[in-house]
Amino acid sequence: MKKFITYKQSKEDFDEMIKNIANICAIPSISEEDFSSEFPFGKETDNALNYALNLAKSFGFNIYKDPKNRYGFAEFGNGDKIIGILAHLDVVPAGDESQWRTSAFVPVITNESIIGRGSLDDKGPAIINLYAMKYIHDHGLLSNEWKIRIIFGISEETTMKSMKSYLADFKDPYISYTPDGEWPLIYAEKMIYVTEIHFPKVPGVELNGGDVVNQIPDSTSLVLNEKPNIIKGIGGHGSTPEKGDNAIIKAINIASKENKEFAKSKLFKFIKENLNSKSFNLSNIFKNYSDFSGELSANLGIIRTLKNEYVLTFDFRVPVSHKIDDVTKSLNDYLKDEFGDDVFSKLQGFKEPKYIEQDSPIVRILMDTYNEAMNSNEKPLAIGGGTFARLIKTCVAFGSTKYMHLMHGPNEYFTFDEIKSSLEIYINALNRLQDLEK
């Protein structure tokens, strides 16, 4: 294996990199899908894509933007084998702005970190990887048989159709990673199963909260007998519901104490039996749903009150060995047995799990590189988070943080220590992956 490259940026270069992260984080690039539009994922995601591509061009890379504005990439090198870096520039919504230090899209640079939506997920890591590519480019470290390409998706937080469009237009990279997970490396990602559950409405109680299903809701509107209240919680990543404080669950519990009829409702019974223990594994519904990738977890991301019903949208992260039909059957059987026909589920979408052998060549090279950089002996992880890695067989999530649970919460931040170590790790990864043979 190639000798480890020790690299510490000058203060001027580091400050420039942080400025570029701050600039792109200031763009509110929340993906909004509309394929009839000139910008199928929204104008702001296109603005973020243009920023990244222009920065890459200034580094001397060749850039390409999809004529339909669905994705873009930057590259250098002339080889037939491509090392792909799959990054995304869309972000989840701010959530409750009152919980932010300033505003989600007004980045704050402190002495130790940069705070802002996207700083960690995934704009900061995307920019760091551009700088890692620049180091390889400027030091002539790319062999003639290779090309390095960073591909920018702009709908990862929603449907991933942006990256799917790229893959439909271009073949899979020879090897690839996405800097959108958790250190040291992720070899397994659970299935993502998104479903609505419909409950009968109770007169006088309205509940509306949550923006996206993969985010712990940090505020919920509760109207009791026409008196409005805002219930506050603590947001975070939907794959780790235990690390936040779900405002929807809090609001439902408050309503049950204030309204006797609601306390008898099927919705409250469901919450009481399944989501008030703080375990979030729904063990009454999904019995023995556990394997090497962990337990099932459930995030109640959205609630809406309609004319005659409450609609709850859940994000289940399902252990790798379980199948979609198993999940659907377990859920529907439970609802019918416990509540009858007027409580039912509607599947909204799912993403297949990801698994790669821990002794595969890419895992060995990247794990060795990480452990050498950090003077550690860590093992790869299985997580509930979902990344672009599940779209490509020979792709893994590699970095960029130990604090993945911060990604969708208020005051999302990326520490300077992790930024610096990440840059050095990615430089070495790009250098050493050139020796990989599948």
N, C-alpha and C positions, 0 to 999 in steps of 0.2 A: 504494500500500500504506500502511496506517495507520502512523503514527509509532510507533517502538519505545518500549515502556514500560520504564523502568528502575525496578526494584523491589528493595529490600533490606529484609528483615524486621527488626523490632526483635529484640533478643536474647530478650526474653520470648516473642514469637511463635514465633521459631525453636526455642527450647527446648521450647515446647509441642508443636510439630510433631514434633520428635525423640522426645518422650515418647510421642506417639500411635503413631509407627512402632515404638518399642520395645514398647509394650503389645500391639500386634497381632502382632508377631514372636514374642512369648512364647507364643502359641497354636500348638500343634503340629498345624497343619491339613494333614496328609498325606491326600490324597484316597483314599478306600476305597469303591469302587463297590458298592452293594447297593440295587437299586431296590425291594426288598421292605421296606426300612426306612423309618421316618419321615424319616430323614436320608439320602438316597440316596448322598451322597458323604462320609458320616461326621459325627459330632457335632462334632468339632473344626473342620471346615470351616464348619459352620453357626455355631459360636461366632465365628469370624473374620468371617463375613458379617454377623452381628448387630453386631459391634463397628464395622465400617465404616459400616453403615447408621445406627447410633445417632449416630456422629460427624457424618455428613452431615445428619441431622435437627437436630443442635445448631447447624449452620451456617445453618439456615433452609430447607434443601432439602426437596422432597417425596420421600418414599421409597416403594419398592414391594418387597415380598418375595413371590416365587413361592409360592403355597399349598402346592406340593409340595416346597418347600425346596431347589430346584435352582439358584437364582440370585437376585439382587436388583439393584436399581438406585436411583440418586438423581439428581434433576434439578431444574432450575428454568428458567423461561421459558415463554412461551405460544405460540411459533411452531410452524408445521407442519414446518419443516425442523430435523432433529436433527443436532447435532454429537455423535457417539458417542465415548466413551472406553472402550475394552475392556481391563479390568484383571483380574488373577486373584489370588485369595487363598489358593489351595492351594500347597503347597511339596513339594519332594522330601525324602526322609528325611535324617536327620543324617549317615548314613554312620558312619565310625569316630569315635565320640565322644572318644576319647583324643587326637585331633588338634585338637580345639577348645580355644580359650582357656579357656572355662568349660564351657558346654553349648550345643548348637545353639539351644535354646529358652530360654536365659537371656541375653538381649541385653546386650552390653557397650557402653557409651558412653564413648569416649575423647575426647581434645581435638580429634581430627581426623576421627573416623568413628563409625558405629554398626555393630557386629558382631553377626550373628545370622542364622539361616536365614530367608530371605524378605526381608531388608533390601534386597536388590538385585532379587530375583526373587520376587514382583513387588509385595510389600506396601508397601515404601518408595515406589516410584513411584506406586502407587495412592493413598496418603495425600497425596503431593505434589500429585497432580492434583485431589484434593478441595480443597486449599488454593488451587490456581490457579483453580478454579471459584468459590471463596469471594471471591477478589479481583474477578473479573468481576462477580459478584453484588453485592458491597458497593459497587462503584464505578459501578454502573448501566451497564455496558458491553455488555449484550446487547440487540440490536435486537429489535423486535416479531415479526419473521418467524422467529426462531430459538429453539431450546431446546437446552440442553446436558444430556446424560445420561451419567453414568458407570455402566457395567454391570459388575457383579462376577461373574466366573465362579469356580467352585470345583473344576474338574477339568481345568485346562489342562495339567497335567503328565502326565495320563493319556490320557483319550479325548476331551477337549473336549466331552463330552456336555452339560455344564452350559450352555456358551454356545450350543451347538446347540439346546438346549431353549428358550433365550431367543429365538433367531432363528426358531424354529418358532412361537412365540407372538406375536412382534412383528416387524414388517417391518424390513429393514436400515435403519440410520441413513442419512441423506442423505449424510453423509461421516463418516469416523471414523479414529482412530488407536489403536494400542495402545502404552503406555509400557513395553514388555517386550522391547526389542531392544538395539540398539547405536547410539550416535550416529555420524554425523548422522541417517541415515534408511536404512531397508532397503527396496529396491524389488524384490528377488527373494529367495525362500526355497526351498531345495532340497526335493525330495521326501523324506519320511521313510518308510523301509521297514524294518519290524521282522520279523525271522525267527529261528526256531530252527534250529540245525544239530545233528543227532544223530550221535554217534560211539560205537563199541563201547567198553565199559569194560575197563580193565586191572585184574586182581585185585591188591588191596593198595594201590590209589591212589584216594583219594576227594578230590574238589575241590568246594567249595561257597562261593560268594561273590557279592556284588552284591545290591542291593535293588531297583533299577529300571533299566530298560535305557538311559535317557537320562542316566545318571550314570556317570562313570568310577569303577569300584570301587576303594575305598581299603583294603580288607582282604579276605582270602580264607582260608578254612580248608582246610588241606592235611593229609590223614591218610595217612602212609606206613607200611604194615605195622602199623597200629593205633596209631602214634605221631602225636599231633596237633601241628600247628604253625599259627600265625597269621602269614600273610605280609602285610606292610603295603605300601601304595602311596600315591599322592597323588591325591585325587579331583578332580573338576571336571565341566564341562558335556560331555555326550556328543557335542555337535556339534564339539568341538575336542579330540579324543582325544590329539593330540600335546602338549597343554599339561598333561597329568597323567602319572601313572605307574601303569599298570594292574596292580593286584594279582593279577588272574587270570592274566595273561600271565607275571608273575614267578613265580607258583606253579607253572605248567605247566613253565617252564624249570627250576626247582629240582627238580621231580619227575623230569624227564628225566635229570638228573645223578645222582640217587639210585637210580633204578630202571631197570635195563637193558631190561626188557620195555616199560616206558612209553616209553623213548627210541625204541623201534621202532614205537610206536603210530601210528595214523592221526591221532589228535588232535594229537600232538606234531608230526607231519609237517606238518599243516595250519598250525599256529602258526608253525613254523620257516620255512615257505615264504611266509607271508603277513603275519605280524604282528611279526616280530623286526627289521624294518628301520627301525621308528619312522616310516614314511611313512603307514601306515593307509589307503592308497588301494586296497589289494587289486588291484594292477595285473596280477597273474597271472590273476585271475578276471575283472575288469572292464577290458577293454582299451579305451583311448581314451575313457574315461568322464570327459570334461572339456568345459566350455564357459565362457561369460562368468561363470557363477556359481561356477566353481571345479571342483575335482576331487571325485570320490566320496570320502567318509570313512567309516570303520567303527569303531564303538565296541563292544567286547565287554563288555556290561554285566552279564550274569548267567551263572553256571555252576552246575549242579546235578548231583549224582551219584545216579542211580537204580539199580535192581537190576542191570541189564545194560548200562547206557549212561550216557554223559555228554551233557547237554543244554546247549548254549551258546546264549544269546540275544543277537543282534546288533541294533544300531541303525545302519542305513546312511543317510547323508545324500547323496542322489543329485542330480547336476546337473539343472537345470530342464528341459533339452531332452530328457532321456531318459524312457522310458515304463516303467511297472511290469512289463509283459510282457518287456521287454528285460532287466531286472534278474533276474527269475525264471529266464529261459532261460540267461543267462550263468552264474548261480550253479549251477543244476542240471546244466548241461553240464560244468562244471568238476568238480563233486563226483563225477559218474558216471565221467568219464574218469580221474580221479586215484585214486579210492577204491572204485569199484564200488557195489553196491546197498546196502551196510550203512552208508553215510554219506549222509544225505539232509537236505533242508531242509523246514520247514513255515512258510509265511507266517503271521505273527501279526496283521499289520495294516499299514496305510500311510496317509499323509496326502499329498494332492496338493500339488504345488509352488505357489508364489505368484509372480506376476510382474505388475508394473504399469509402464507406460511412464515413463521418467525425465522426460519433458517434460509429464506430466499436471499439471493445475492444483494438486492437493493436494501433489504432490511439489515443485513450484515454490514454493508459499507456505511450506511447512514448511522446505525447504532454505534459502530466503532468510532466514527467521526465525532459523534456527540459525546460519547464517554471520554474520549481523549481530550476534547476541548474542556470538559467540565471536571476532569479528573475523578470520574465516577464509574460505577459499574451497574447502571440501571438496565431494566428490561423494558421491552416495548409494551404498550398499553392497549386495552380494549375499552372503548368509550361509548357513550350514548349519542355524542355529537355526530352530525352528518356533514361530510365534506365532499368536494369534487372527486376524491379518491375512489368513491364507489362507482364512478362512471367509467373507470379504466382499470383493467385487470392489473397492470404493472404500475400502479400508482399507490403511494402511501401519503398519509398526513404526517408532516415533519415540522414540528414547531408551530408557533414561535413563542410559546409562553408556558409557564407552570400555573397560570391563573386563568384558565379557560372560563371559569364561572363568571368572570367580570365582563365577558364579551357583550352581553345584551342588557346589562344593567345600567343604572345611572352612574355618571362619573367614570365610565370606561376609561382605563388608562394603560399605558405601556411604559414600563420603567426604563430609564436610560441603561441600567445594568443589563437588562434582558435585550435591549436593542443592540448594544455593543457586542454581547456574546453571540446573538443570533447572526449578525453580519459575519463574524469570523467563522461560525459553523457553516453558513451557507457558502461562503467562499471555498472552504475545504470540501464541502459536499460536491459542488460543481466541478472542482478539480479532480476529485477521486472517482466520481461516477463515470468518468471517461474510460476507466479501466474495467467497467462492468461488462460481463457477458451473461446473457440470460441463461 
